[in-house]
Amino acid sequence: MHDLLIKGGTLVDGTGNAPRTADVAVSDGVVSEVGKISGNAKRVLDADGLLVTPGFVDIHTHYDGQATWDEYLTPSSWHGVTTAVFGNCSVGFAPVHPDQTDYLINLMEGVEDIPGTVLSEGVSFNWQSFPEYLDALAAKPRVMDIGAQMPHAALRFYVMGPRGADHEEVPTDQEVEQMSALLEESLHAGALGFTTSRTTKHRAADGRVTPSLSSGEKELLGLASAMKRAGKGVIEVNSDFGEGEFEALRAAAEVSGRPLSCLIVQVRNAPELWRETMANVRDARDAGINCNSQVHVRGIGMVMGLETTLNPFRNHPAWQRLDHLSPEARATRLLQDSELQNILTTQIPEDRHTRWIESLFNEIYVLDEQMNYEPDSDSDSLAVHARAQGKQPWRLLLEWLMRDDGRGHVMYPFENYYGGNLDAIREMLTDDASIIGVADGGAHVGVICDAASPTFMLTHWARDRRRGPGLPLEFLVHKHTRGNALAYGLGDRGLIAPGYKADINMIDFDNLRIKPPKVLYDLPAGGRRLVQEAEGYHHIFVSGIETLQNDTFTGELPGRLVRGAR
């Protein structure tokens, strides 16, 4: 007898094959049968009218700290993610000496916009080595599976001390050997890979650029040699991809013999650079190097609201006088005080923040119930709506933020949106060398909320896109399930087929939607974060155990730490 039988759903099984009607049986945490199944089961679910997919594999999150205190790993677990990988972009919390925790917190705060107070209170640091960190993660049950990668910045700082963050310093041969040995040890203990950052965008909260930025050939190749010796792991890199950069990374990949995953976004100061980098990835693949481009499914947008980090009115003296109030009291005061509204929108301070906001009036869009992530500057921007309504842009902006009792939000898409649409994203997604990442679950908690990307992927690209062609449902599901799983060596998941791990989503595809962003104060130390929930996930299973029903957690915590092959 099967443990679970899902009857008559529209199966998109992760292979990339066309959807079909099929039953799915689960026994002992794995898929036991697919097709027309007539056997008995302890539980039978009618999936008629529902989409049945593998659980999504999110390879680019920053739950390094959150995974130590939060068993639910929201927002990702609301959106069909059943496996999350973190330790990306060279930042993380192991290895660490007891007197170095402040630096790693400072670095994570600056690079990934997670408040230091949250991390100081939430992360216990009851480990030093990376294997000990893995053991600490393994000791806590969760709603989903997780995997961790060795971060270069933490490793460098652990071995070199403060010299590791000084870019005038170069590691000695002995220090390179020590880093190499610690990386090899971590890969054997179960690290899924090694990550490095080589972008000037990544800075600690105190302004210092990330330690790994200036690592030279000797250091990179020494670490690559560790991966070759271990025969395990992925090299993930976030880079500015300046002159000679890809060649250096390609050389490291050749030495290691391990996959190289290059995070790629369209940046405004070089809007065509992503195409050049993706062409380099394809050339490397043609030369026999295992290499991929890690891309996003939507534009990267800064979210602004009255309680977000980027409140457009945060510099206004009248707003600053409300700082002592609770969020609810501030909103109530604003909504009831028309004189305050007039002051905020007519007595505009003259400073850099104001000038920046005003420069974006043609690129700021409302995030209402429609959740339009592909807006048109000619018809949807704040400036256009203000002209049409005969209002000053500052006044309309305040009205948009006052929606829903002061919980309204707007968005400024600053990356992956240079052309004013998502055509570049479609080109990235359809490249044979690309995999899906960049959602940054757990990071940028006061500015960006992209952990809803799997739900956006399904609704926008497979169902709702109007400003250009969409993409086949089976293609998208494959990329975010089996494609990502294979890219990170997780061969037991990402397919609904006999013998594979029973991570399964049952989705009301016709009614699936992302809810508008909202601010919660539920992090350690009362920390603030932006989240987006989903509506339409009828059931989510991890290893055959139901974790979510009708968008609500069941309380089951079957998730485990996934270790690389030993």
N, C-alpha and C positions, 0 to 999 in steps of 0.2 A: 504493500500500500504506500502510495506517495504521501509526503507530508503536505504538499500544496499542489493544487491543480488550477491553473488559470485558463478558463475556457473562452474560446471564440474571439480573442482580441485581434487587433490589427498588428501583426508582429513586424517590427523593424529590428532585425536580429543583430545588427552591428557589422555584418559582413559587407554591407554596401549593396546587397541585393534588394530588389523591389519589395515593398510591403506585401504581406500576404496574411490571410486569415489562418490562424493556427492556435492550437492549445500548447501550453507549457506546463510540464510537471517538474516538481522539485522534491528531492529527497536528500536528507543529511547535508543540507547547505549547498548542494550543487544541482544544476539542471540535469534531470534524469531522462527526459523524453520531450520531443517537440514534434508536433504534427496533429493528427486526429487521434486523440487519446480517450480510451473508453474505460480505463482502470479506475479503481477507487482511490480516494484521498481523504486525509483527515480534515482538510479544508478545501472547499471549492469556491472560486471567485468567478463570477460572470464578467467577462471583459468585453462583451459586445459593445461596440461604439467607443472603445478605449484603445489608445495606442500603447503597445507593450514594447519597451526598449531595454537594453542593458543600462545599468547605472552609469552615470557620467563619471569620467576620470579627469579630474582637474589637476593638471601637472604644475600649475603656477599659483600657489597660494603663499601666504605669510602667516600661518597659524603657529609659528614656532613657539610663541608665548601662550597664545590662547589655548592651544592644545593641552597645556599643563593645568588649566583651571576650568575649561568649559568642555563638557562631554558632548555638547550638541553642535559645536562648530558652525553656528549660524553666522552669516546668511547662507552659506553654501548648501547646507543640508536641507534647506527649504526648496532647493532648485534641482533636485534629482541627482546631486553629486553623492556618490557612494565611496569614492576614493579620492583623497586630497594629498598632494605632495607639497612640502614646504622646504625651507632652507634655501630659497631662491635668491638670486641677485647678491650673493656673497655675504648676506647678513643672517645672523642666527645667534644662538645662545650657548654653543659648545663648539670646541673646548673652551674652558674658561678657568682662570685662577680665581680664588675667592675674592681677591682684592681688585679684580678687573671687571666685575659685573656692571659697574656704573658706565664704563666706556661702551660695552655692548648695548646697554639700554640707550645711551646717548646716540649711538649709531643707528639703531633700529628706529628710534623716534624721528631722527632726521630723514632717513632714507624712505621709511615706509609710513610716516605720519601716524604712529601709534604713541600716545602720550607716555612720557617717561614715568609719571606718577602711576599710571595703570600697570606698566611693566614692573615697576619697583614693588608694588603691592602684590601683583598677581603671579609673578614668576618666583618659584621657591629657590632655584639654583641649588638643589640638593644633589648636584653632580659636578664633576670637573671635566672628565674626558668625554669625547663624543659617544663612545660605547655606553658610558654611564647615563648619558642623556637619553639614548635609545631605550635603555632599560627603564628609566623613569617614565618615558612615554608608554612603553609596553604595559606598565603596571596599572594604567587607568583605562577602564572601558569607555567606549564612545559610540556615537550613533553611526559612525562611518569608519572605514579603514583609513589609515594615514601612513605616509612614508616621509622620511627626512633625508636631506642631503647635507653634506659637509660644506659649510660656508667659508670661503677663502679669507674674508676679513677677520673672522673670529680665529681661524687657524693661525694666520699671520701674527695677530696681536698676542695670541697665546705664546707663540714661540719667541717673538722678538720683543715683547713688551711694548712700551710706548714708542720705541723705535719703529715698530710696525706701522704706525700711523704717521710717521715722519717720512715724507717723500724725498728727502735728501739722503735717506739711509738706504742701504742695500743689504739684504741678508747675506751672512757669511755662508761658505760652503756647508759648514756644520749645521747651520740653521735651516738651509734648504733640505739637507738630509733628514733633519728632525721633522720638518713639515711633511716631507714625503713619507716617512715612516708612520706618522700619525694618520695621514690620509689612508694609507694602505690598511692600517689597523681598523679604521672606521668602516671602510668598504667591506672588509671581512666580517665586521660586526653587524652589517646590514644597512649601511648608508646606501641610498639609491643613486648617489652621484656626488659630484663636486661642482660648486657654483662659484663664479667669479663676476665681479663688476668692474667695468673699465669705461665708466661714463662719468663725466663731471657733474651730471645731474644728481648723483648720489653723494650726499653730504650728511655728516652727523649733525645733530641739533646745534652743536657749537660752531658749525660752519666748515669743519675740516672735511676734505674729500675722503672718500672711502679708501681704506688701506690698500686694497688690491689694485687701485687705479694704475699705479706706477710699477707693478711687478714686471720684472724684465724676463728676457728669454731664459736665463739660467733657472729662475724660479719656476716659470711655467713648465718648462721641459722636465724639471725635477718632479713636479707634481704629476705631470703626464706619465712619467716613468712609474710612479706609484700605482697609477691606474692600470698600466700595462702589466705590472707584476700581479696585481690583484685579479685582473681579467674581469673586472666588474665596473658598473656605474656609467652614468651619463655626465658629460661636461656641459653645464648650462652657463651661458654668458649673456650679460646685459652690457652692451658696448655702444660707444658713439660711432664706431666703425670709421674712424679716420684713416688717413693714408697708412698703409702697411698693417693695419690692425687685423683684418681678416686673415692675412697671410700668416701672422704670428699664431693666431688661434688654429688655423688649419695645420700648421706645423705641430702644435701640441696634440691635435687630434690624430695626426699620423703616427706620432710617437706612442701615444696611449693605445691606439687601436680601438678606442671607445667612441660611442656616438657623441657628436657635437651638436648642441641645440642652441641656436642663435635667436634671442628675442628681437623681434622686428616690429617697429611702429613707424608711422609716417610722422616726421617731426617738421615743424614749420620753418625752421631755419635751413632745412635741406629736404624739401618735400619729395625729391626723386631718389634720395639716398637708399630708401628701402628697396627699390627695384635693383639697384646696383648690388646691394648685399644679397638679395635673393638670387641674383644671377651668379654671384660667387658661390653660394650654397649649391646651386645646380651644377656648376663646374666641378666643385669638389666631389659631388656625388658621381658625376661622370668619370672621375678619376678613381673611383672605388672607395672613397671615404664616406663613412656613415655620418651624414650631416643633415640637419633639418632646420627649417625656419619656424620659430614659435610665434604665432600671430593671434590677433584678437578677433572677435566676431562683431565688434561695434566700435564706434568712435569713443575716445576717452574724454569724458566730460567732467569738468569741475562743477560740482553741485553747490548752489548757494541758497541759503535760507537764513531766517532770523537767528537760528541756533547752530548754524554750521560754522566752521572755521572761517570761511569766506562769506561772512555777512556783508553785503554791500554797504550797510549803514554803520559798520562797526567803528568807523573813525569819527562819527558824528557826536559832538559833545552831548546832545540831547539823548542819544541812545546810551552813551557811556554812563549817564546818570542813572540808568536803570540796571546797571550791572549787579547791584546788591539784591535784586529781586530774583525769585525763582523763574524758570522758563515760563511757567503757566501765568505767573503774575505779570511778567513783562508783556506777554501776548495780550492779556486782558487789558492792561493799561493802554497799550497801543490801539487796540480795537475800539476802546471806549473814548479815546481822547483825540478828537478831530484836530485840536490845536497842535498836539504833538505830531500828528501826521503831516500837517502843513509845514511845521518847522523842519521836519526831516527831509521834505521834498522841495523846499524853496530856499532854505538857508544852508546851501551845500558848502562844506569845507573845501578849501583849495589846497590839495596836497596830492602826493603821488598815488595814494589809494583811489581817490576820487577820479583823477585823470585816467587811471587804468580802467575803472569801471565804465567811464564814459566812452573810452575807446572801444568797448565791447558791445555797445548798444545794438549794433547790426549783427551781433553773433550770440546774443543771449536769447534763450528760448524758454518758454514756460514748460514745466513738467507737471501736467495735469493728469486726469484719469486716462487720457489717450496715450500717454507715455510715448510720445513721438521722438525716437532717437535718430531720425533722419529728417530733420527740419530743413526748410528752404529759406535762406536769408531774404529772398525776394518777397516772401509772403508770410513767414512765421516769426520773424525776429521781433524783439522788443521795439526797435525803432519803427518798423513798419506798422505794428499794432498801435503804437502811440500816435503816429500821424493819422491813421484811420479813425482813431477815437478822439482826436483833437486834444490830446493830453501831453504833458511833459513826460519824457521817458522816466525820470525819477519817480514821478507820481504813479505811473503804471507799474513800474518795477515794485514799488511798495505794495500796491494792490495785489499783484501776483503773489508776493510773499505773505500777505495777510489772508490768503485763501485758507479754507479749512481751519478757521480759528487760529491763524498765525502759523500754520504748519505748511504753508506753500513753499515750493522750491522752483528754482530756475537752473538752467544748465548752460555752460559755456564749453563747447567741444573744442579742446585745444590741441589734440593729437588725433591722427587717423581721420581727419576731416578737412584737409586743406582744400579740397575741391568743392566743399559744401554739400557733399553727399557721401554715400558709403561704397562708391564704385571701387575705390582702392582696396577696401576690405574684401570685396568680392573677388578681386584679382588675387589678393593674398590667399584667400581660402581655397581657391580653385587651383593654386599652384601645387603640383605633385609633391613638392618637397616640404610642404607646410604641415604643421600640426597646430592644434588649438591650445593656446595658453593665455597668459597676460591678464587674467581676470583679477588677480591680486586679492583674493579673499582674505579677510583679516587685516588688510593694510589700508592706508589712506582713509582712516575711519571718519575724519571730519570733512572730507572733500570729495571723495569718489566712492561710488558703490557699484562695482562691476561684478560682484560675485553672483549676480543674477544672470550672468551671461548664458548659461545653458537654456534657460527659459526664453531669453531674448532670441537666441539662435533659432529655436523652434518656431516661435511666433513670428518673428520678422522675416527671416530668410526663407522659411518653408511655407509661410501662410499669408503674411500681411504686406509684404513690400509693394509699394506703389511707384517709387521713383526709379525703377529699373527692374531687371529680371531678378527673381529669387533663386533659390537653389533647391535641388531635390532633397526631400526629407531623409531618404536612406543614405545619401552622401554625407549629410551633416551628422547624423547619428553615428555613422561609422567613424568619422574623424574624431568625434568627442568621446568615443568609447574604445573600440578596438584599436584605432589608430594611435591614440594617446597611450593606451596600455602597452602596446608593443614598443613604442618609442622609449618607454622607461623600463622595459624588461619585465612587465607584469603580465606574463603570458597566460595566467589562469583566469583572466577576466576580460570584459569588454565584448563578449559574445553571448547570445542566448542559444546555446547548443549543448548537447549532452556532454557532461564532464566538466563544464565550466562553472565557475563560481556563480551562485544564484543571487547576483546583484541586479535587481529588476525594478523598473519604473512602470507604473500603470497610470496613463495620463489622459485626461479629457482634452484632447488636442484642440477641438473646436472652440472650447471655452477657456483654454489656458491663457493666463495673462500675468504680467508683472504688476504688482501694486506700486503706487507712488512711493518715493523714498520717505522715510520718517526718521526722526532722531530719537534714540534711546539713551538713557543714562544708566546702563546696566553692566558696564565694565568695572573691574576692580577700582576701588577708590572713587566710585561714582562717575567713572569716565564716560565720555560721550562718544557715540558712534552713529553713523548713517547706516541704515539697513533698508533692504527691499524684500518684501515677502512675495510669495507666488500664490496663485489660485488655480487649481486644476490638477494637482497631483493626488489622485485617489488613493494610491498605495505606493510605498517605496519599501523594497526588501533589501537587506544586506545579509548575505550568506543564508538566504531563505527565511530570515526573521523580519517581520514587519516592523519598520521603524517609524513610519508615518502613514496616517490614514486620514483622507479628506483634509489635507494640509495641516494636520495636527499630529504632534509626536505621540507615539504610543507609550513611550517610557522604556522601550527595549534598547539595549546598548550592546549590539553584537560586534561593533567595529573593533579592529585590532591593528597593532602596528605591523606594517608590511616591511619585511627586511629583504634586502637583495639576496640573491642566491649565495649560499655559503660554500 
